[in-house]
């Protein structure tokens, strides 16, 4: 098929693009520590290294010049008329027992965009980089956006030493074990003046596009997020010999706090709050828990709402722990403000969808993405594609390859038409 653009004509074969996307995603889903139970590809692991190696080899086959930066991001570059660069991509890490499309589909689509440009002998106005970022999810260290924050200069050595996984391994030590030098993390920072824009293709991870029968979502805003770990102290005692009125049971106290969190979030129209991780100590059947840790994830398009929800949760924590004669701590692991996608890029995406006659709608992203921190400092656009049944972060996650192909075409149009 031929498509005329302001800056030339290029051809493409839909079936070949679909086939390439499927092949890559099928291959990449094998790099998991939980085969048969979804994709688990946590940062700085063997599985992550396997995915990076695969992506690097495939980028080289396309004709891209590759490198792995100090954060573990894999980058493939195509020189254009200008050194200033358009970056397209997403993340290669996953949550535990996740799907085979989240993040990784955006990298694969970026590779297909570069392949189209090269095969059509287009000498792009701007240089193009396809990026696969590391640790966007925060599934291992309860933080996230690792490579994207490194790109914009928001990481430091102290932070790498302070953020730890459930085995008390810090990012700093995990990087060393992986073969990266954490002392060099500052070298991953980019010259932001030399980046024209960032474009991310991503599955929606929700039901809206599918329900509205739209093949493309133009993201207007990404929600802001507050994440942290709550630790509630109890007293370790015998489960059978300690009367109910003489206990300081960390599980009982945590349960009362957690039950209120959803009620607090429901008071605000567009907000959500989630407890996704709980750990008890000593985690024994016949011992009263001396400590409970649980995660807290708050999201809204309104930063004031996020602050209000956290404030109410903390107030409830204070009240309940005082009543039970104990203490708690709250450690913030991530705090990002809502970000609006660039108006100019959104308008180009919309124009290209209209020319292609692809169905689309404007949408808000309830999930965080690399575009969130990057979008604060670089002109950024996001293209969503429908998620079957709205399912994500699970084995059943699926997006029709035809939708991903359409996103590749739109992204190519956008890159070739960016002034």
Secondary structure by P-SEA (a helix, b strand, c coil): cccccccbbbbbbaaaaaaaaaaaaaaaaaccccccccbbbccccaaaaaaaaaaaaaaaaacccccccccbbbbbbbbccccbbbbbbbbcccccccccccaaaaaaaaaaaaaaaaaacccccbbbbbbbcccccccccccccaaaaaaaccccaaaaaaccccccccaaaaaaaaccccccccccccccccccbbbbbbccccccccccccccccccbbbbbbbbbbbbbbbbcccccccccccccaaaaaaaaaaaaaaaaaccccbbbbbccccccccccccccccccbbbbbbcccaaaaaaaaaaaaaaaaaaaaaacccbbbbbccccccccccaaaaaaaaaaaaaacbbbbbbbbcccccccccccccbbbbbbbbccccccccccccccaaaaaaaaaaaaaaaaccc
